[in-house]
Structures are given as C-alpha cells and as structure tokens.
Amino acid sequence: MTEPGRPVRVTSVNFSCRPLQAIVDVVDREGERGVDLIALPETWTNQSLNRPETLDGPVITAMSALARKHKTYIVCPLDRQDGERRVNSAVLIDRAGEVVGIYDKVYPYWSEFDLLPAVAIGSEAPVFETDFGKVGLSICFDVNFPEVWQELADNGAELVIWPSAYSAATTLQAHALMHHYYIVTATQTADCLVYDLDGQEMLDEKSDDVTISRITLDLDRGIYHENFNLDKRDRLLAEHGDDVELERHLLREQWFIVRAKRPGVSARALAHAYGLEELRDYISRSRRQIDEMRARQASVPVLAGG
C-alpha cells in the first residue's frame, strides 16, 4: 500500500476512436510524467467495426506493457471476446502490467444489441483493491441505473472511473452526491468531468481533439454526518489539530469533511479511532436497522377488537 494520505494522480485521456498506435504514444507520454492511474474512453478502438478482441490481443498487450513500463494502473475499455460471449468491458491493469479487474457493462445501450454478435449483459459491479484505494468501474449507459452505483457504494468504492461515449454531466454528479465517492470520466466526446465525494464539480475540461485531464485526488478525506459525530469530531480536532483539519462544513446538508494536514497521517483512520462513522456507512446502517424494525413490526399480529 502507498503511504497513508498520499495524493493519487489520475489522468483521463478523452477522444473519439483513434488507431491503437496513436493512443499508445499518448499513454506513453503521460506515463513518463508520473501517474497512478490512466483512464481511456469506452470501446475506444471502435466497437462498430465488429472486431471484438480477447485479453491477449494487441490492445491489452500494448496497455499492459505501458502499465509495467511506467508502474501505473490503466483502465482500458475493450470490445471484448470472452469465450462465446461478446461484452463491453473496462479492464483494470496494475502497475506490473497484470489484468487485476474486469467490469462488464451491466446496461448496454440499445445499439449494442444490434451488433453481430450482440453484446451480452453484465451481472455485477465489483470494486477492485489497488495500492492507493478501492476503485469501481461503470460504463456509459450504466449512468441511468441507480442500482449499479448503489452496488459500487455497497462494495466500498472510493473512486469510480466512468468510461463513456458521452459526458452525462449532472447525472454523474447526482451519484457522487448520493454515494460519496469520487467520479472521474473518460469520454469519446473529448471532455472530462471530475466530481468530489460531496458532489461538487472539481474539474470540467474539453477540447476539439484529444483532451488530457490531470487531477490529484486525496482518497483519505472522510465525509461525515453531524448526527452522533460532532462531539467526537471536536475531540479529534482538539487533540490532533496538527494532524487533521475540518476542510469543509456543509451546514444545510449537515455534513462535514475532515482531511489530513501532513503526509503520513490518515485522517480517516484517526476519525475511525475516535468513533466517527462515515456518512455512507451511517446511511447503510440506518437502512438496515430500519428494515429490521419494519420486519419486526410486520410480524406482530393485529388483535381484533378494542
């Protein structure tokens, strides 16, 4: 694992369909700059050509070599042949050039069913452990289906990479707001959006060619509800004021964000040690316990008469 609280450098490369070698050159240059993760757009080698490719084909082979060369993660979408199935995938390659995660699009777009062979439907939204945090993947039309984003949250995602054919914009903002993870896009429309874990827009860049967007994210920041946390927060800040600080207090939402003030300190670990419950965990626990109470109430027999 990386040092606690170390910023994570993410690069999103946004473009319409380009030849493999052209994008290899771009990714190679970006890797030389030093980066933790590079993201590419949905089916960027042109799905409409009807040439799905296996994991040992030229695209993943080339990106694996670059990941290994520059010791970076790469999210490489692929029109993928998986045995008898054709799937729209996002492939996560680690710093050693190994494929360590695959997400198959759960909600393909209508035109994907017209391809020969048609795109098969994915069944789950896993989250993958990296050396800097938990990364989830989602693709394009998935943006319209909240259950995908809820599953990513339930699986612990801290950063979601969203390769796509279009930008979606505030639809993604809503998911970041509701589930409290970063979202970074990589699109064929050559624009990149980044949303913070409280839904605020952090970056919006677009060009007429290849848009290369670079952003540094702090995955150690924690977001909390005021409920049951204020006394613990105040004690944490009083006793560790040199280590952590209150970065933002959203008074109307009754949320606040705590971050580390210096390298080597984990704000989230310290907050956990003081008993603070992160906002997403608080909502999940509330849902579970209210559902349990609802089930108990439903099981109580109703007595006839007065």
C-alpha positions as CSV (number, residue, x, y, z in Angstrom):
1,M,0.0,0.0,0.0
2,T,1.1,3.6,-0.6
3,E,1.8,6.0,2.3
4,P,-1.3,7.0,4.2
5,G,-2.9,10.1,2.8
6,R,-0.7,10.3,-0.2
7,P,-2.4,12.1,-3.1
8,V,-3.4,9.9,-6.0
9,R,-2.5,11.2,-9.5
10,V,-5.2,10.4,-12.1
11,T,-5.0,11.1,-15.9
12,S,-8.1,10.9,-18.1
13,V,-7.4,10.7,-21.9
14,N,-10.5,11.7,-23.8
15,F,-11.0,11.3,-27.6
16,S,-13.1,9.7,-30.3
17,C,-11.9,6.5,-31.9
18,R,-8.2,6.5,-32.8
19,P,-5.7,3.9,-34.0
20,L,-4.0,1.9,-31.4
21,Q,-0.5,3.3,-32.0
22,A,-1.7,6.9,-31.7
23,I,-3.1,6.2,-28.2
24,V,-0.1,4.1,-27.2
25,D,2.0,7.2,-27.9
26,V,-0.3,9.4,-25.8
27,V,-0.4,7.0,-22.9
28,D,3.4,6.6,-23.1
29,R,3.9,10.3,-22.8
30,E,1.5,10.6,-19.9
31,G,3.2,7.7,-18.1
32,E,6.5,9.4,-18.4
33,R,5.1,12.3,-16.3
34,G,4.4,10.0,-13.3
35,V,0.8,9.0,-12.6
36,D,-1.1,6.4,-10.5
37,L,-3.9,5.7,-12.9
38,I,-4.7,6.4,-16.6
39,A,-8.2,6.1,-17.9
40,L,-9.3,5.7,-21.5
41,P,-12.9,6.1,-23.1
42,E,-15.4,3.4,-23.7
43,T,-14.6,0.9,-26.6
44,W,-12.1,3.5,-27.9
45,T,-10.9,1.1,-30.6
46,N,-14.3,1.4,-32.3
47,Q,-16.9,-1.1,-31.4
48,S,-18.9,-0.5,-34.6
49,L,-16.1,-2.3,-36.6
50,N,-17.4,-5.5,-35.1
51,R,-14.0,-6.8,-34.2
52,P,-14.1,-7.8,-30.5
53,E,-10.8,-8.7,-29.0
54,T,-9.6,-11.1,-26.3
55,L,-7.4,-10.1,-23.3
56,D,-4.3,-11.4,-25.1
57,G,-5.0,-9.3,-28.2
58,P,-3.0,-6.3,-29.2
59,V,-4.9,-3.6,-27.2
60,I,-4.5,-5.1,-23.7
61,T,-1.0,-6.4,-24.6
62,A,0.1,-2.8,-25.5
63,M,-1.5,-1.2,-22.5
64,S,-0.1,-3.9,-20.1
65,A,3.4,-3.1,-21.4
66,L,2.9,0.6,-20.8
67,A,1.5,0.0,-17.3
68,R,4.5,-2.1,-16.5
69,K,6.9,0.4,-18.0
70,H,5.6,3.3,-16.1
71,K,4.4,1.5,-13.0
72,T,0.9,2.8,-13.3
73,Y,-2.6,1.4,-13.3
74,I,-4.6,1.7,-16.6
75,V,-8.3,1.4,-17.1
76,C,-8.6,0.2,-20.7
77,P,-12.1,-0.3,-22.1
78,L,-12.5,-3.1,-24.6
79,D,-15.0,-4.6,-27.0
80,R,-14.1,-8.0,-25.5
81,Q,-14.5,-11.5,-26.7
82,D,-15.0,-13.8,-23.7
83,G,-15.3,-17.3,-24.9
84,E,-18.7,-17.4,-26.7
85,R,-19.7,-14.1,-25.3
86,R,-19.1,-10.5,-26.5
87,V,-19.0,-8.0,-23.7
88,N,-18.4,-4.3,-23.3
89,S,-15.7,-4.3,-20.7
90,A,-13.5,-2.0,-18.7
91,V,-10.2,-3.7,-17.9
92,L,-8.1,-2.7,-14.9
93,I,-4.4,-3.3,-15.4
94,D,-2.0,-2.9,-12.4
95,R,1.5,-1.4,-12.1
96,A,3.1,-4.8,-13.0
97,G,1.1,-5.0,-16.3
98,E,-1.3,-7.7,-15.0
99,V,-5.1,-7.6,-15.5
100,V,-6.5,-7.4,-12.0
101,G,-10.1,-6.5,-12.7
102,I,-12.8,-6.6,-15.3
103,Y,-16.1,-4.9,-15.3
104,D,-18.7,-6.0,-17.9
105,K,-21.3,-3.3,-18.7
106,V,-24.5,-4.1,-16.8
107,Y,-26.7,-1.9,-19.0
108,P,-25.6,-2.0,-22.7
109,Y,-27.1,0.6,-24.9
110,W,-29.8,-0.5,-27.4
111,S,-27.5,-0.3,-30.5
112,E,-25.1,-2.8,-28.8
113,F,-27.8,-5.5,-29.1
114,D,-27.8,-4.9,-32.9
115,L,-24.2,-5.8,-33.3
116,L,-23.2,-9.3,-34.6
117,P,-22.7,-10.9,-32.2
118,A,-24.8,-8.8,-29.8
119,V,-23.2,-7.5,-26.6
120,A,-24.0,-9.7,-23.6
121,I,-25.3,-8.2,-20.4
122,G,-23.0,-7.9,-17.3
123,S,-24.3,-9.0,-13.9
124,E,-22.4,-7.2,-11.2
125,A,-20.5,-4.1,-10.3
126,P,-17.3,-5.2,-8.4
127,V,-14.8,-3.0,-6.7
128,F,-11.1,-3.6,-7.0
129,E,-8.4,-3.1,-4.4
130,T,-5.4,-1.1,-5.6
131,D,-2.4,0.1,-3.7
132,F,-4.0,3.5,-3.2
133,G,-7.6,2.6,-2.6
134,K,-10.8,0.9,-3.8
135,V,-11.6,1.5,-7.4
136,G,-15.0,0.9,-9.1
137,L,-15.8,0.9,-12.8
138,S,-19.0,1.8,-14.6
139,I,-19.6,2.4,-18.3
140,C,-21.7,4.9,-20.3
141,F,-25.4,3.9,-20.3
142,D,-25.0,2.5,-16.7
143,V,-25.3,6.1,-15.6
144,N,-29.1,5.9,-15.9
145,F,-29.5,3.0,-13.5
146,P,-29.0,3.8,-9.7
147,E,-28.6,0.1,-8.7
148,V,-25.2,0.0,-10.4
149,W,-24.0,2.9,-8.4
150,Q,-25.5,1.7,-5.2
151,E,-23.7,-1.6,-5.6
152,L,-20.4,0.2,-6.1
153,A,-21.0,2.1,-2.9
154,D,-22.0,-1.1,-1.0
155,N,-18.8,-2.7,-2.2
156,G,-16.8,0.1,-0.8
157,A,-15.7,2.2,-3.8
158,E,-13.7,5.3,-3.1
159,L,-13.1,6.2,-6.7
160,V,-15.2,5.3,-9.7
161,I,-13.8,5.6,-13.2
162,W,-16.6,6.0,-15.8
163,P,-15.5,5.4,-19.5
164,S,-18.2,6.5,-21.9
165,A,-19.3,7.7,-25.3
166,Y,-20.8,10.9,-23.9
167,S,-20.4,13.1,-20.8
168,A,-23.6,12.7,-18.8
169,A,-22.6,15.6,-16.5
170,T,-25.1,16.3,-13.7
171,T,-26.4,12.7,-13.8
172,L,-23.0,11.6,-12.6
173,Q,-22.9,14.5,-10.1
174,A,-26.0,13.0,-8.5
175,H,-24.3,9.7,-8.0
176,A,-21.3,11.3,-6.4
177,L,-23.6,13.3,-4.2
178,M,-25.7,10.3,-3.1
179,H,-22.8,7.8,-2.6
180,H,-19.8,9.9,-1.6
181,Y,-17.1,8.7,-3.9
182,Y,-15.0,10.5,-6.5
183,I,-16.1,10.0,-10.1
184,V,-13.7,10.6,-13.0
185,T,-14.9,10.4,-16.6
186,A,-13.1,9.4,-19.8
187,T,-15.2,10.0,-22.9
188,Q,-15.4,9.8,-26.6
189,T,-16.7,13.4,-26.7
190,A,-13.3,14.5,-25.6
191,D,-14.4,16.0,-22.3
192,C,-13.6,15.1,-18.7
193,L,-15.5,15.7,-15.6
194,V,-14.5,15.0,-12.0
195,Y,-16.9,15.1,-9.1
196,D,-16.0,15.2,-5.4
197,L,-17.3,12.9,-2.7
198,D,-19.9,15.6,-1.7
199,G,-21.0,16.0,-5.4
200,Q,-19.1,19.3,-6.1
201,E,-17.6,19.6,-9.5
202,M,-13.8,19.6,-9.3
203,L,-12.9,19.6,-13.0
204,D,-14.6,20.2,-16.4
205,E,-12.3,20.2,-19.4
206,K,-13.0,19.7,-23.1
207,S,-11.2,20.3,-26.5
208,D,-11.8,19.5,-30.1
209,D,-9.0,16.9,-30.3
210,V,-7.6,14.7,-27.5
211,T,-8.3,16.2,-24.1
212,I,-5.8,15.1,-21.5
213,S,-7.0,15.9,-18.0
214,R,-4.8,15.5,-14.9
215,I,-6.1,15.7,-11.4
216,T,-4.7,14.8,-8.0
217,L,-7.2,13.3,-5.5
218,D,-7.0,12.7,-1.8
219,L,-8.8,9.4,-1.1
220,D,-8.1,9.7,2.6
221,R,-10.6,12.6,3.1
222,G,-13.6,11.5,5.0
223,I,-17.2,12.8,4.9
224,Y,-19.4,12.5,7.9
225,H,-22.9,13.5,9.0
226,E,-23.3,15.7,12.1
227,N,-25.6,13.1,13.7
228,F,-23.8,11.3,16.5
229,N,-20.4,12.7,15.3
230,L,-20.0,16.3,16.5
231,D,-18.6,15.6,20.0
232,K,-16.2,13.0,18.6
233,R,-15.1,15.4,15.8
234,D,-14.4,18.2,18.2
235,R,-12.4,16.0,20.4
236,L,-10.4,14.7,17.4
237,L,-9.7,18.2,16.2
238,A,-8.7,19.4,19.7
239,E,-6.3,16.5,20.3
240,H,-4.9,16.2,16.7
241,G,-5.0,19.7,15.4
242,D,-1.6,19.4,14.0
243,D,-2.6,16.2,12.1
244,V,-6.1,16.8,10.7
245,E,-8.4,19.7,10.0
246,L,-12.0,20.4,9.2
247,E,-11.8,21.1,5.5
248,R,-15.5,21.8,4.7
249,H,-18.7,22.0,6.6
250,L,-21.9,21.8,4.6
251,L,-24.3,23.3,7.1
252,R,-27.5,22.8,5.2
253,E,-26.7,19.1,4.5
254,Q,-25.3,18.8,8.0
255,W,-22.2,17.1,6.5
256,F,-18.5,17.8,7.1
257,I,-15.2,16.7,5.6
258,V,-12.0,16.0,7.5
259,R,-8.6,15.8,5.8
260,A,-5.0,15.2,6.9
261,K,-2.8,18.3,7.2
262,R,0.5,16.5,6.7
263,P,1.9,13.4,4.8
264,G,2.0,10.1,6.7
265,V,-1.3,10.9,8.6
266,S,-4.5,9.1,7.7
267,A,-7.5,11.4,8.6
268,R,-9.9,8.6,8.1
269,A,-8.0,6.2,10.3
270,L,-7.8,8.8,13.0
271,A,-11.5,9.6,12.7
272,H,-12.3,5.9,12.9
273,A,-10.2,5.7,16.1
274,Y,-12.3,8.4,17.6
275,G,-15.5,6.7,16.7
276,L,-16.7,8.8,13.8
277,E,-18.9,6.9,11.4
278,E,-18.5,7.8,7.7
279,L,-21.6,9.2,6.0
280,R,-22.1,6.3,3.6
281,D,-21.8,3.8,6.5
282,Y,-24.2,5.8,8.6
283,I,-26.9,5.7,5.8
284,S,-26.3,2.0,5.2
285,R,-26.6,1.1,8.8
286,S,-29.7,3.2,9.2
287,R,-31.3,1.5,6.2
288,R,-30.5,-2.0,7.7
289,Q,-31.8,-1.2,11.1
290,I,-35.0,0.5,9.9
291,D,-35.6,-2.5,7.6
292,E,-35.2,-4.8,10.6
293,M,-37.7,-2.8,12.6
294,R,-40.1,-2.8,9.7
295,A,-39.9,-6.6,9.5
296,R,-40.5,-6.9,13.3
297,Q,-43.5,-4.6,13.1
298,A,-44.9,-6.6,10.2
299,S,-44.6,-9.8,12.2
300,V,-46.6,-8.5,15.2
301,P,-50.2,-9.9,15.0
302,V,-53.0,-7.4,15.0
303,L,-55.5,-8.1,17.7
304,A,-59.2,-7.9,16.9
305,G,-61.5,-5.6,18.8
306,G,-60.5,-2.9,21.3
